[in-house]
């Protein structure tokens, strides 16, 4: 960090349909790349952001944080928010820019993350980029009996994307619940951290177990196996939303929860 600059958290939302995820990668359009470009235009110097995590191709975020360093007066923040929203495409939106301490870190300081996965009960042409369609009925009571097993576990190698190096497979899940709405199902999960591909792997596995109605002990067997091949196929990306990130020094509630 430049001694003459300050650190800021930028709070945003994005529809991930047209992006190859959050993180910059060669020969692909990403959210991070577009955000960096917009910030650099305003600052008239290159700015690089670091995100609170990463989302895969087609995955959305109704709340996401990234940090960056620049020289910015407090009375310029509202102007920057307005100008950024005019520069960025209409599938991204900036809610706020928060001044934070110089050592604040968007990824490492997050104490909790919450995701929701949405499954449509009926095929819809209007929400196909935002939901996965299930041709079968989901048994919410049965699925919620499985979440008790999930919450009592701490090792999730069976739900980790293969080929990705992990320092640990341990996660502390604080919430996991299936909710039935009039036209959709919602799986909501919160934890201190998530592994790559974890939520989609959980949803896909629960979906397969819903078909067989095997007892919750089957999920325990899958978890104990610590082997991705024992779990079900990952659910498609379009139904997944990163919905809330919590920091000890930011108390503002989520500004744009996605609801169906």
C-alpha positions as protocol buffer text, in pm:
chain_id: "A"
residue {
  index: 1
  type: UNK
  ca { x: 0 y: 0 z: 0 }
}
residue {
  index: 2
  type: UNK
  ca { x: 127 y: 343 z: -98 }
}
residue {
  index: 3
  type: UNK
  ca { x: 193 y: 557 z: 211 }
}
residue {
  index: 4
  type: UNK
  ca { x: 0 y: 843 z: 55 }
}
residue {
  index: 5
  type: UNK
  ca { x: -310 y: 637 z: -20 }
}
residue {
  index: 6
  type: UNK
  ca { x: -594 y: 504 z: 193 }
}
residue {
  index: 7
  type: UNK
  ca { x: -776 y: 171 z: 193 }
}
residue {
  index: 8
  type: UNK
  ca { x: -1141 y: 131 z: 99 }
}
residue {
  index: 9
  type: UNK
  ca { x: -1393 y: -150 z: 83 }
}
residue {
  index: 10
  type: UNK
  ca { x: -1622 y: -132 z: -218 }
}
residue {
  index: 11
  type: UNK
  ca { x: -1962 y: -298 z: -174 }
}
residue {
  index: 12
  type: UNK
  ca { x: -2125 y: -424 z: -492 }
}
residue {
  index: 13
  type: UNK
  ca { x: -2366 y: -668 z: -652 }
}
residue {
  index: 14
  type: UNK
  ca { x: -2344 y: -842 z: -987 }
}
residue {
  index: 15
  type: UNK
  ca { x: -2529 y: -1080 z: -1212 }
}
residue {
  index: 16
  type: UNK
  ca { x: -2267 y: -1336 z: -1312 }
}
residue {
  index: 17
  type: UNK
  ca { x: -2430 y: -1467 z: -1631 }
}
residue {
  index: 18
  type: UNK
  ca { x: -2197 y: -1286 z: -1870 }
}
residue {
  index: 19
  type: UNK
  ca { x: -1879 y: -1320 z: -1662 }
}
residue {
  index: 20
  type: UNK
  ca { x: -1623 y: -1594 z: -1615 }
}
residue {
  index: 21
  type: UNK
  ca { x: -1643 y: -1548 z: -1240 }
}
residue {
  index: 22
  type: UNK
  ca { x: -1497 y: -1280 z: -1017 }
}
residue {
  index: 23
  type: UNK
  ca { x: -1123 y: -1328 z: -1051 }
}
residue {
  index: 24
  type: UNK
  ca { x: -916 y: -1196 z: -1341 }
}
residue {
  index: 25
  type: UNK
  ca { x: -807 y: -1464 z: -1585 }
}
residue {
  index: 26
  type: UNK
  ca { x: -655 y: -1454 z: -1933 }
}
residue {
  index: 27
  type: UNK
  ca { x: -880 y: -1434 z: -2238 }
}
residue {
  index: 28
  type: UNK
  ca { x: -1202 y: -1407 z: -2036 }
}
residue {
  index: 29
  type: UNK
  ca { x: -1428 y: -1127 z: -1912 }
}
residue {
  index: 30
  type: UNK
  ca { x: -1448 y: -1118 z: -1532 }
}
residue {
  index: 31
  type: UNK
  ca { x: -1613 y: -897 z: -1272 }
}
residue {
  index: 32
  type: UNK
  ca { x: -1280 y: -802 z: -1115 }
}
residue {
  index: 33
  type: UNK
  ca { x: -1138 y: -689 z: -1448 }
}
residue {
  index: 34
  type: UNK
  ca { x: -1437 y: -466 z: -1523 }
}
residue {
  index: 35
  type: UNK
  ca { x: -1432 y: -316 z: -1174 }
}
residue {
  index: 36
  type: UNK
  ca { x: -1057 y: -248 z: -1190 }
}
residue {
  index: 37
  type: UNK
  ca { x: -1101 y: -70 z: -1522 }
}
residue {
  index: 38
  type: UNK
  ca { x: -1379 y: 151 z: -1391 }
}
residue {
  index: 39
  type: UNK
  ca { x: -1189 y: 245 z: -1075 }
}
residue {
  index: 40
  type: UNK
  ca { x: -874 y: 318 z: -1276 }
}
residue {
  index: 41
  type: UNK
  ca { x: -1067 y: 553 z: -1503 }
}
residue {
  index: 42
  type: UNK
  ca { x: -1183 y: 758 z: -1204 }
}
residue {
  index: 43
  type: UNK
  ca { x: -849 y: 754 z: -1026 }
}
residue {
  index: 44
  type: UNK
  ca { x: -659 y: 826 z: -1350 }
}
residue {
  index: 45
  type: UNK
  ca { x: -407 y: 566 z: -1239 }
}
residue {
  index: 46
  type: UNK
  ca { x: -414 y: 183 z: -1231 }
}
residue {
  index: 47
  type: UNK
  ca { x: -614 y: 41 z: -938 }
}
residue {
  index: 48
  type: UNK
  ca { x: -627 y: -325 z: -845 }
}
residue {
  index: 49
  type: UNK
  ca { x: -891 y: -477 z: -620 }
}
residue {
  index: 50
  type: UNK
  ca { x: -881 y: -783 z: -398 }
}
residue {
  index: 51
  type: UNK
  ca { x: -1212 y: -960 z: -343 }
}
residue {
  index: 52
  type: UNK
  ca { x: -1371 y: -1121 z: -40 }
}
residue {
  index: 53
  type: UNK
  ca { x: -1361 y: -1450 z: -230 }
}
residue {
  index: 54
  type: UNK
  ca { x: -1422 y: -1578 z: -576 }
}
residue {
  index: 55
  type: UNK
  ca { x: -1732 y: -1685 z: -764 }
}
residue {
  index: 56
  type: UNK
  ca { x: -1735 y: -1921 z: -1060 }
}
residue {
  index: 57
  type: UNK
  ca { x: -1866 y: -1858 z: -1411 }
}
residue {
  index: 58
  type: UNK
  ca { x: -2238 y: -1783 z: -1404 }
}
residue {
  index: 59
  type: UNK
  ca { x: -2260 y: -1741 z: -1026 }
}
residue {
  index: 60
  type: UNK
  ca { x: -2412 y: -1421 z: -889 }
}
residue {
  index: 61
  type: UNK
  ca { x: -2354 y: -1196 z: -588 }
}
residue {
  index: 62
  type: UNK
  ca { x: -2619 y: -976 z: -426 }
}
residue {
  index: 63
  type: UNK
  ca { x: -2346 y: -859 z: -188 }
}
residue {
  index: 64
  type: UNK
  ca { x: -1973 y: -869 z: -253 }
}
residue {
  index: 65
  type: UNK
  ca { x: -1681 y: -674 z: -108 }
}
residue {
  index: 66
  type: UNK
  ca { x: -1338 y: -593 z: -248 }
}
residue {
  index: 67
  type: UNK
  ca { x: -1067 y: -365 z: -114 }
}
residue {
  index: 68
  type: UNK
  ca { x: -849 y: -120 z: -301 }
}
residue {
  index: 69
  type: UNK
  ca { x: -608 y: 163 z: -222 }
}
residue {
  index: 70
  type: UNK
  ca { x: -625 y: 518 z: -354 }
}
residue {
  index: 71
  type: UNK
  ca { x: -627 y: 884 z: -253 }
}
residue {
  index: 72
  type: UNK
  ca { x: -990 y: 980 z: -198 }
}
residue {
  index: 73
  type: UNK
  ca { x: -1144 y: 1260 z: 7 }
}
residue {
  index: 74
  type: UNK
  ca { x: -1449 y: 1171 z: 216 }
}
residue {
  index: 75
  type: UNK
  ca { x: -1671 y: 1411 z: 23 }
}
residue {
  index: 76
  type: UNK
  ca { x: -1574 y: 1238 z: -304 }
}
residue {
  index: 77
  type: UNK
  ca { x: -1718 y: 897 z: -210 }
}
residue {
  index: 78
  type: UNK
  ca { x: -2077 y: 966 z: -320 }
}
residue {
  index: 79
  type: UNK
  ca { x: -1951 y: 1112 z: -647 }
}
residue {
  index: 80
  type: UNK
  ca { x: -1737 y: 805 z: -712 }
}
residue {
  index: 81
  type: UNK
  ca { x: -2031 y: 571 z: -646 }
}
residue {
  index: 82
  type: UNK
  ca { x: -2248 y: 762 z: -893 }
}
residue {
  index: 83
  type: UNK
  ca { x: -1977 y: 775 z: -1160 }
}
residue {
  index: 84
  type: UNK
  ca { x: -1885 y: 408 z: -1119 }
}
residue {
  index: 85
  type: UNK
  ca { x: -2248 y: 306 z: -1174 }
}
residue {
  index: 86
  type: UNK
  ca { x: -2256 y: 512 z: -1491 }
}
residue {
  index: 87
  type: UNK
  ca { x: -1935 y: 349 z: -1621 }
}
residue {
  index: 88
  type: UNK
  ca { x: -2012 y: -13 z: -1534 }
}
residue {
  index: 89
  type: UNK
  ca { x: -2251 y: -230 z: -1731 }
}
residue {
  index: 90
  type: UNK
  ca { x: -2605 y: -268 z: -1601 }
}
residue {
  index: 91
  type: UNK
  ca { x: -2534 y: -617 z: -1462 }
}
residue {
  index: 92
  type: UNK
  ca { x: -2311 y: -465 z: -1192 }
}
residue {
  index: 93
  type: UNK
  ca { x: -2404 y: -213 z: -924 }
}
residue {
  index: 94
  type: UNK
  ca { x: -2202 y: -28 z: -658 }
}
residue {
  index: 95
  type: UNK
  ca { x: -2383 y: 22 z: -326 }
}
residue {
  index: 96
  type: UNK
  ca { x: -2117 y: 194 z: -120 }
}
residue {
  index: 97
  type: UNK
  ca { x: -1750 y: 265 z: -59 }
}
residue {
  index: 98
  type: UNK
  ca { x: -1633 y: 230 z: 301 }
}
residue {
  index: 99
  type: UNK
  ca { x: -1315 y: 388 z: 439 }
}
residue {
  index: 100
  type: UNK
  ca { x: -1133 y: 123 z: 649 }
}
residue {
  index: 101
  type: UNK
  ca { x: -805 y: 82 z: 834 }
}
residue {
  index: 102
  type: UNK
  ca { x: -488 y: 45 z: 630 }
}
residue {
  index: 103
  type: UNK
  ca { x: -452 y: -325 z: 719 }
}
residue {
  index: 104
  type: UNK
  ca { x: -817 y: -421 z: 659 }
}
residue {
  index: 105
  type: UNK
  ca { x: -849 y: -719 z: 424 }
}
residue {
  index: 106
  type: UNK
  ca { x: -1165 y: -803 z: 225 }
}
residue {
  index: 107
  type: UNK
  ca { x: -1091 y: -1175 z: 221 }
}
residue {
  index: 108
  type: UNK
  ca { x: -916 y: -1256 z: 547 }
}
residue {
  index: 109
  type: UNK
  ca { x: -1122 y: -1028 z: 775 }
}
residue {
  index: 110
  type: UNK
  ca { x: -1460 y: -1174 z: 674 }
}
residue {
  index: 111
  type: UNK
  ca { x: -1607 y: -1366 z: 968 }
}
residue {
  index: 112
  type: UNK
  ca { x: -1908 y: -1514 z: 789 }
}
residue {
  index: 113
  type: UNK
  ca { x: -2035 y: -1574 z: 438 }
}
residue {
  index: 114
  type: UNK
  ca { x: -2389 y: -1666 z: 333 }
}
residue {
  index: 115
  type: UNK
  ca { x: -2506 y: -1824 z: 8 }
}
residue {
  index: 116
  type: UNK
  ca { x: -2847 y: -1912 z: -128 }
}
residue {
  index: 117
  type: UNK
  ca { x: -2924 y: -2155 z: -407 }
}
residue {
  index: 118
  type: UNK
  ca { x: -3257 y: -2120 z: -591 }
}
residue {
  index: 119
  type: UNK
  ca { x: -3443 y: -2398 z: -770 }
}
residue {
  index: 120
  type: UNK
  ca { x: -3755 y: -2325 z: -976 }
}
residue {
  index: 121
  type: UNK
  ca { x: -4056 y: -2554 z: -939 }
}
residue {
  index: 122
  type: UNK
  ca { x: -4160 y: -2489 z: -1298 }
}
residue {
  index: 123
  type: UNK
  ca { x: -3961 y: -2416 z: -1610 }
}
residue {
  index: 124
  type: UNK
  ca { x: -3930 y: -2041 z: -1660 }
}
residue {
  index: 125
  type: UNK
  ca { x: -3788 y: -1855 z: -1958 }
}
residue {
  index: 126
  type: UNK
  ca { x: -3760 y: -1532 z: -1760 }
}
residue {
  index: 127
  type: UNK
  ca { x: -3550 y: -1655 z: -1467 }
}
residue {
  index: 128
  type: UNK
  ca { x: -3345 y: -1927 z: -1634 }
}
residue {
  index: 129
  type: UNK
  ca { x: -3022 y: -1732 z: -1571 }
}
residue {
  index: 130
  type: UNK
  ca { x: -3106 y: -1704 z: -1201 }
}
residue {
  index: 131
  type: UNK
  ca { x: -3248 y: -2043 z: -1107 }
}
residue {
  index: 132
  type: UNK
  ca { x: -3208 y: -2413 z: -1174 }
}
residue {
  index: 133
  type: UNK
  ca { x: -3529 y: -2586 z: -1280 }
}
residue {
  index: 134
  type: UNK
  ca { x: -3617 y: -2912 z: -1104 }
}
residue {
  index: 135
  type: UNK
  ca { x: -3862 y: -3143 z: -1284 }
}
residue {
  index: 136
  type: UNK
  ca { x: -3916 y: -3334 z: -959 }
}
residue {
  index: 137
  type: UNK
  ca { x: -4071 y: -3224 z: -632 }
}
residue {
  index: 138
  type: UNK
  ca { x: -3834 y: -3165 z: -344 }
}
residue {
  index: 139
  type: UNK
  ca { x: -3917 y: -3306 z: -1 }
}
residue {
  index: 140
  type: UNK
  ca { x: -3827 y: -3011 z: 221 }
}
residue {
  index: 141
  type: UNK
  ca { x: -3877 y: -3200 z: 548 }
}
residue {
  index: 142
  type: UNK
  ca { x: -3643 y: -3476 z: 431 }
}
residue {
  index: 143
  type: UNK
  ca { x: -3382 y: -3230 z: 303 }
}
residue {
  index: 144
  type: UNK
  ca { x: -3385 y: -3044 z: 633 }
}
residue {
  index: 145
  type: UNK
  ca { x: -3323 y: -3371 z: 817 }
}
residue {
  index: 146
  type: UNK
  ca { x: -3000 y: -3394 z: 616 }
}
residue {
  index: 147
  type: UNK
  ca { x: -2893 y: -3042 z: 715 }
}
residue {
  index: 148
  type: UNK
  ca { x: -2859 y: -3159 z: 1077 }
}
residue {
  index: 149
  type: UNK
  ca { x: -2587 y: -3398 z: 962 }
}
residue {
  index: 150
  type: UNK
  ca { x: -2425 y: -3122 z: 758 }
}
residue {
  index: 151
  type: UNK
  ca { x: -2414 y: -2875 z: 1048 }
}
residue {
  index: 152
  type: UNK
  ca { x: -2266 y: -3133 z: 1286 }
}
residue {
  index: 153
  type: UNK
  ca { x: -1974 y: -3197 z: 1050 }
}
residue {
  index: 154
  type: UNK
  ca { x: -1656 y: -2989 z: 1017 }
}
residue {
  index: 155
  type: UNK
  ca { x: -1460 y: -3166 z: 740 }
}
residue {
  index: 156
  type: UNK
  ca { x: -1588 y: -3118 z: 384 }
}
residue {
  index: 157
  type: UNK
  ca { x: -1334 y: -3268 z: 147 }
}
residue {
  index: 158
  type: UNK
  ca { x: -1614 y: -3465 z: -22 }
}
residue {
  index: 159
  type: UNK
  ca { x: -1767 y: -3132 z: -128 }
}
residue {
  index: 160
  type: UNK
  ca { x: -1444 y: -2964 z: -241 }
}
residue {
  index: 161
  type: UNK
  ca { x: -1367 y: -2908 z: -608 }
}
residue {
  index: 162
  type: UNK
  ca { x: -1095 y: -3148 z: -722 }
}
residue {
  index: 163
  type: UNK
  ca { x: -761 y: -3016 z: -846 }
}
residue {
  index: 164
  type: UNK
  ca { x: -773 y: -2718 z: -610 }
}
residue {
  index: 165
  type: UNK
  ca { x: -510 y: -2699 z: -338 }
}
residue {
  index: 166
  type: UNK
  ca { x: -658 y: -2644 z: 8 }
}
residue {
  index: 167
  type: UNK
  ca { x: -473 y: -2573 z: 332 }
}
residue {
  index: 168
  type: UNK
  ca { x: -763 y: -2726 z: 525 }
}
residue {
  index: 169
  type: UNK
  ca { x: -1103 y: -2877 z: 449 }
}
residue {
  index: 170
  type: UNK
  ca { x: -1248 y: -2758 z: 778 }
}
residue {
  index: 171
  type: UNK
  ca { x: -1547 y: -2523 z: 778 }
}
residue {
  index: 172
  type: UNK
  ca { x: -1781 y: -2415 z: 1056 }
}
residue {
  index: 173
  type: UNK
  ca { x: -2137 y: -2416 z: 921 }
}
residue {
  index: 174
  type: UNK
  ca { x: -2365 y: -2198 z: 1132 }
}
residue {
  index: 175
  type: UNK
  ca { x: -2682 y: -2219 z: 922 }
}
residue {
  index: 176
  type: UNK
  ca { x: -2816 y: -2462 z: 663 }
}
residue {
  index: 177
  type: UNK
  ca { x: -3186 y: -2470 z: 579 }
}
residue {
  index: 178
  type: UNK
  ca { x: -3418 y: -2552 z: 291 }
}
residue {
  index: 179
  type: UNK
  ca { x: -3715 y: -2317 z: 240 }
}
residue {
  index: 180
  type: UNK
  ca { x: -4013 y: -2371 z: 12 }
}
residue {
  index: 181
  type: UNK
  ca { x: -4163 y: -2069 z: -163 }
}
residue {
  index: 182
  type: UNK
  ca { x: -4467 y: -2055 z: -388 }
}
residue {
  index: 183
  type: UNK
  ca { x: -4271 y: -2094 z: -711 }
}
residue {
  index: 184
  type: UNK
  ca { x: -3928 y: -2202 z: -594 }
}
residue {
  index: 185
  type: UNK
  ca { x: -3709 y: -2377 z: -338 }
}
residue {
  index: 186
  type: UNK
  ca { x: -3424 y: -2201 z: -159 }
}
residue {
  index: 187
  type: UNK
  ca { x: -3124 y: -2354 z: 15 }
}
residue {
  index: 188
  type: UNK
  ca { x: -2953 y: -2107 z: 249 }
}
residue {
  index: 189
  type: UNK
  ca { x: -2617 y: -2177 z: 408 }
}
residue {
  index: 190
  type: UNK
  ca { x: -2378 y: -1971 z: 620 }
}
residue {
  index: 191
  type: UNK
  ca { x: -2026 y: -2054 z: 738 }
}
residue {
  index: 192
  type: UNK
  ca { x: -1699 y: -1894 z: 837 }
}
residue {
  index: 193
  type: UNK
  ca { x: -1549 y: -2014 z: 506 }
}
residue {
  index: 194
  type: UNK
  ca { x: -1634 y: -2226 z: 205 }
}
residue {
  index: 195
  type: UNK
  ca { x: -1428 y: -2453 z: -18 }
}
residue {
  index: 196
  type: UNK
  ca { x: -1420 y: -2412 z: -396 }
}
residue {
  index: 197
  type: UNK
  ca { x: -1739 y: -2555 z: -543 }
}
residue {
  index: 198
  type: UNK
  ca { x: -1870 y: -2652 z: -199 }
}
residue {
  index: 199
  type: UNK
  ca { x: -2223 y: -2509 z: -209 }
}
residue {
  index: 200
  type: UNK
  ca { x: -2303 y: -2642 z: -556 }
}
residue {
  index: 201
  type: UNK
  ca { x: -2168 y: -2985 z: -454 }
}
residue {
  index: 202
  type: UNK
  ca { x: -2389 y: -2986 z: -144 }
}
residue {
  index: 203
  type: UNK
  ca { x: -2698 y: -2888 z: -343 }
}
residue {
  index: 204
  type: UNK
  ca { x: -2628 y: -3151 z: -610 }
}
residue {
  index: 205
  type: UNK
  ca { x: -2577 y: -3421 z: -347 }
}
residue {
  index: 206
  type: UNK
  ca { x: -2893 y: -3327 z: -158 }
}
residue {
  index: 207
  type: UNK
  ca { x: -3083 y: -3331 z: -488 }
}
residue {
  index: 208
  type: UNK
  ca { x: -2968 y: -3688 z: -558 }
}
residue {
  index: 209
  type: UNK
  ca { x: -3051 y: -3799 z: -204 }
}
residue {
  index: 210
  type: UNK
  ca { x: -3397 y: -3645 z: -244 }
}
residue {
  index: 211
  type: UNK
  ca { x: -3456 y: -3894 z: -527 }
}
residue {
  index: 212
  type: UNK
  ca { x: -3347 y: -4200 z: -328 }
}
residue {
  index: 213
  type: UNK
  ca { x: -3473 y: -4090 z: 16 }
}
residue {
  index: 214
  type: UNK
  ca { x: -3185 y: -4275 z: 179 }
}
residue {
  index: 215
  type: UNK
  ca { x: -3150 y: -4211 z: 555 }
}
residue {
  index: 216
  type: UNK
  ca { x: -2932 y: -3922 z: 680 }
}
residue {
  index: 217
  type: UNK
  ca { x: -2662 y: -4177 z: 761 }
}
residue {
  index: 218
  type: UNK
  ca { x: -2589 y: -4188 z: 386 }
}
residue {
  index: 219
  type: UNK
  ca { x: -2486 y: -3823 z: 395 }
}
residue {
  index: 220
  type: UNK
  ca { x: -2265 y: -3900 z: 696 }
}
residue {
  index: 221
  type: UNK
  ca { x: -2102 y: -4181 z: 496 }
}
residue {
  index: 222
  type: UNK
  ca { x: -2035 y: -3942 z: 205 }
}
residue {
  index: 223
  type: UNK
  ca { x: -1879 y: -3684 z: 437 }
}
residue {
  index: 224
  type: UNK
  ca { x: -1665 y: -3940 z: 619 }
}
residue {
  index: 225
  type: UNK
  ca { x: -1533 y: -4073 z: 287 }
}
residue {
  index: 226
  type: UNK
  ca { x: -1348 y: -3743 z: 228 }
}
residue {
  index: 227
  type: UNK
  ca { x: -1368 y: -3814 z: -144 }
}
residue {
  index: 228
  type: UNK
  ca { x: -1538 y: -3587 z: -401 }
}
residue {
  index: 229
  type: UNK
  ca { x: -1636 y: -3888 z: -615 }
}
residue {
  index: 230
  type: UNK
  ca { x: -1862 y: -4015 z: -335 }
}
residue {
  index: 231
  type: UNK
  ca { x: -2081 y: -3702 z: -350 }
}
residue {
  index: 232
  type: UNK
  ca { x: -2328 y: -3601 z: -621 }
}
residue {
  index: 233
  type: UNK
  ca { x: -2265 y: -3390 z: -928 }
}
residue {
  index: 234
  type: UNK
  ca { x: -2246 y: -3015 z: -873 }
}
residue {
  index: 235
  type: UNK
  ca { x: -2567 y: -2821 z: -925 }
}
residue {
  index: 236
  type: UNK
  ca { x: -2555 y: -2575 z: -1218 }
}
residue {
  index: 237
  type: UNK
  ca { x: -2404 y: -2232 z: -1142 }
}
residue {
  index: 238
  type: UNK
  ca { x: -2696 y: -2005 z: -1232 }
}
residue {
  index: 239
  type: UNK
  ca { x: -2896 y: -2077 z: -915 }
}
residue {
  index: 240
  type: UNK
  ca { x: -2617 y: -1974 z: -678 }
}
residue {
  index: 241
  type: UNK
  ca { x: -2597 y: -1633 z: -507 }
}
residue {
  index: 242
  type: UNK
  ca { x: -2337 y: -1503 z: -266 }
}
residue {
  index: 243
  type: UNK
  ca { x: -2573 y: -1304 z: -46 }
}
residue {
  index: 244
  type: UNK
  ca { x: -2394 y: -1165 z: 257 }
}
residue {
  index: 245
  type: UNK
  ca { x: -2042 y: -1106 z: 389 }
}
residue {
  index: 246
  type: UNK
  ca { x: -1989 y: -1010 z: 753 }
}
residue {
  index: 247
  type: UNK
  ca { x: -1702 y: -807 z: 898 }
}
residue {
  index: 248
  type: UNK
  ca { x: -1649 y: -712 z: 1262 }
}
residue {
  index: 249
  type: UNK
  ca { x: -1605 y: -346 z: 1172 }
}
residue {
  index: 250
  type: UNK
  ca { x: -1889 y: -308 z: 918 }
}
residue {
  index: 251
  type: UNK
  ca { x: -2231 y: -321 z: 1081 }
}
residue {
  index: 252
  type: UNK
  ca { x: -2454 y: -227 z: 790 }
}
residue {
  index: 253
  type: UNK
  ca { x: -2698 y: -500 z: 689 }
}
residue {
  index: 254
  type: UNK
  ca { x: -2710 y: -650 z: 343 }
}
residue {
  index: 255
  type: UNK
  ca { x: -2853 y: -387 z: 111 }
}
residue {
  index: 256
  type: UNK
  ca { x: -2989 y: -605 z: -167 }
}
residue {
  index: 257
  type: UNK
  ca { x: -3102 y: -953 z: -61 }
}
residue {
  index: 258
  type: UNK
  ca { x: -3224 y: -1144 z: -363 }
}
residue {
  index: 259
  type: UNK
  ca { x: -3571 y: -1290 z: -318 }
}
residue {
  index: 260
  type: UNK
  ca { x: -3782 y: -1509 z: -546 }
}
